[in-house]
Amino acid sequence: MNLQGVRSLLFDLDGTLLGLDIDAFVPVYFEALARRFDGILPAGRLVEAILASTWAMVADRDLSRSNEEVFWSDFLPRVGLERERLDPIFTAFYRDVFPSLGHLARPVPEARRVLEHALSRGYRLVLATNPLFPRVAIVERMRWGGIHDIPFALVTAYEDMHACKPQPEYYREILQLLGASPEECLMVGNDVQEDLAASLVGIRTFLVEGPFLRDKGHPRYEPDLRGTLLDLASLL
């Protein structure tokens, strides 16, 4: 299959453009975050509430509310505190602590190469990372990958998006924001269930193979194309 008609490339971030093992990263992330809430919320209760509210975001298909709104409306009753007290702690964490977690990630050398090559060929780029994090955390992870200065047409963050992967509404919202048809887009990612779900709305998919490939086994999606980022670059 060739990429005839494709004008926009949607790229996942973690495990695709950034070498990051999510399963190893998340416990360290929560441990660092819990330290900022010491004396305010017990670590176990904080983590349990964040996980539950994150799943509420993932499951939500009400497009009238942003992911941020869904998170906070679920999170605050669980912890019994006001957002005005919690917001400054989260803000300070992402400003002062989150950047120090970059040692858990590594740039993917070919990532910048394929992005720059795509731009030179006239493709529009979207950073289609699952919008579970605030924009500041996404930009920082882009920095870890050495791609923070790439001129993406759209970066999906939890402040702006109204659905998450693997919901088809997430991909439909991207199409709406781009003013693009599914046939004009290709989703590139390493997660079979999250990234290949783009096929549900008619977007063609490219599965990035390698050490970060993720496949929970169900549901099953077959990519239109598969290979490395360098294989993708050659197709472009």
N, C-alpha and C positions, 0 to 999 in steps of 0.2 A: 504493500500500500504506500502511495506517496502522500504528500501533504497539500495536494492541489486544493485550492480554495481556503486554506487556513491562513488567517490574518493575525490572530491573537494566540499567544502561548501562555497558558496558565501553569505556573510552577508552584508546587508544594515547597515548603522551606525545610523543616526538620527531616533529616534523612535523605533529602533530595539535593538541595543547594547548600545545606549545612550538615556537616558530619556530627550528628548528635544522637546518641542513644537515649531515647525518651525514658525507657525503663530504668536506666541508671541515673538520669538527670532528676526525675521527679522526686525521689526521696531526699536528695541533697537540697533541692529547691524548697521543699516543705520544711526541712530542718532549719534552714536559714530564715525562712519566713516566720516560723514559730518563735524563734528567738526574739524577733521584733515585737511579738505580742506577749512576751513574758510578763506575768502579773496582770494581764488584761483578759486573756483567754488561755485555758489549758491547751497544750499542743495537740492532744488527741481530739479535743472538741473542735479546734480550729480546722484541722486537716479533714476531719469527718464532714464538717459543714461545707468546706470549699469543694470537696469531691462531690457531695450531694448536689450542690448548687451548680457545679459544672455540668453534671449529668442532666440537670434541669434545662440548662442552655442547649445541650445537644439534642434533647428530646423535643424541645419546644418548636412548634411550627406556626405559631401566631406571629404573623409578619407585622403586626401593629406595634410590636415592642422590639427594641434593639436587644442584642445579646447582653449588653451591659445592664439594661433595665431588668431583664429576666434574672440575671445573676443576683442582683441586689435585692430584688423582691423576694427571692427564695432564701437568700443568705441571712438577711437581717433577723427574721423571726427565729431562725435556728440558733443564733448566737445571743439574741436578746439585747443587742446594743444598737446605738444609733449610728447611721452612716457618717454623720459629722465627726464622730469620735474615731471611726475606723479609717476613713479616707486618707487623712494625713499620714497614717502609719504605712498604708499600702504605697502611697506616693513616695515617702522617704525610702522605703525598701527598694522600689524599682530604681530610684535615683542613686542610692548609696551602696546597696548590697548586690542587687541583681547583676551588675556588670562584673562582679568578682567571680561569678559562676562560669565565666567564659572558658575557664581552664578545662571544663568538661566537654567542650566542643572543639571542633577543628574545621578549618576551611576545607571545602572540596575544591581542589585546584582547577578542575575542569568546569566548575560552575560559572565562574566569571567569564571564562572563554566562550562557553555556549551562549551566555546572555549577550555578550558583546557581539558575537557573530550573528545572533538573531536580530539584534538591533540594526546591524549593518545591512541585513537583508530586508529590512523594512517591517519586521514583525512588531506588533504591540505586545508588551509584556505585562503580566499580572502576577503579583505574588499572592497566590491562592493558598495561604497558610490557614489552618483551622482557626477561626476568630474567637478563641477562648481566652486570649490574653489582651490586655490593653496595648495600645499602639506603642507606648514607650518600650515595652518588653519585646515587641516584634522588631522594632528598629534596632534594639541592642543585639538581638540574635542575628539580624542582617549584618551588623558590624562585626560580629564574631566570624561570620562567613566571608567578610571582605566584599560584600555586595551592597552596602548601605547607600552608595552613591549611584547605583544603577537607576536610570529614570523609568521606574515602573509606572504604568498608566494607572494602576490601582493596587493598593495593598489592603487586604481584608483584615480588619481589626474588630474587637468586640464592641467598640463604641459606635461603629457605623453599620455593621451587618445585622441582619435580622434572622439568621439561621446559621447552622453549623454543618460541617461534614458529619455524617454522610447523607444528610437530608438533601433531596433534590432541590428544595427551595433555596439552598445556599448557592447552587450553581445557576439556578434561574435568576437570582438576584444579580450575580456577576454579569450574566448576559444582558440584563436590563440596564445595569450601570454602564456597560460598554456600548450599548446600542448595537449588539452583535447577534447574529444567528448562531445556533449550535454548530452548524456546518463550518463556520468561520473560526472555530476554536479547537485547540488541542490541550488537554489536561495532562501534565507531566508530574508524576509522583511515585513514591515508593511504597504506598500503603494500598493494598488491594481493595479493602473494604471502603476506605475513606476517599481515596483519589479516583478509583475506577468507577465509583458511584456517579461520576459525571456522565457516564454513558446513559444513565436513566433519563437525562434530558436531551440526549442526542449528541453530546460532545464526544469527539473521538479522544482516545486515551493512549498514553505512552507510559508503560510501567518501567521504572528505573530499577534495574537489577543490581545486586551488589550486597555488601555487608549490612545495609540498613533496610533491606526489603522486609516488609511486614505483611503477614497474611494470617488472619485468625481462622480462615477456612470457610466462614459463612458470613454473609452470602457470597456466592461465587460470581465473580465478574471476570471476563476474559478481555485483556487489553487489545486494542487494535494493533499496537506496536509494543515492542519491549526491547530493552538493551541498556547500554550505558549512556551517560550524557554525551559522550563523544560520538556514539552512534547517532544520537539525535542531531548533533551538530552537522554530521555528514549528510543527514536527510535534508537539513535546511539549505 
